[in-house]
Amino acid sequence: MATADQIKALVKSHLGDERERFFSVVLQIAAHEALQRHKAFAQELREIVDREKLKSRSRIIDFPVDLQGLFLSEEPSETLSMMVIPPLLKERLLRIIHEYR
């Protein structure tokens, strides 16, 4: 069972939109449950976190709910490695991609 501090941290991270902190606390709970020999539950928690992390990687930018109707985001059909561009421009694109992930 999760401790009171872990539950409070979950709620705070969820309400504060701190996605990585939320995942971290869930994984802490999974580790605690594994130590308590609740291995199936611990594995299920880890799988939930892994699935959510994979889903979030597939999105370009995660817009806040109130801004989602204002922007159109699409997955590119070409990869960066397919593009023939000068090295300086490629470096700038990589920096932009990294900043918005």
Buried (B, 14 or more C-beta within 10 A) or exposed (E): EBEEEBEEBBEEBEEEEBBEBBBBBBBBBBEBBBEEEBEEBBEEBBEEBEEBEEEEEEEEEEEEEEEEEEEEEEEEEEEEEEEEEEEEEBEEEEEEEEEEE
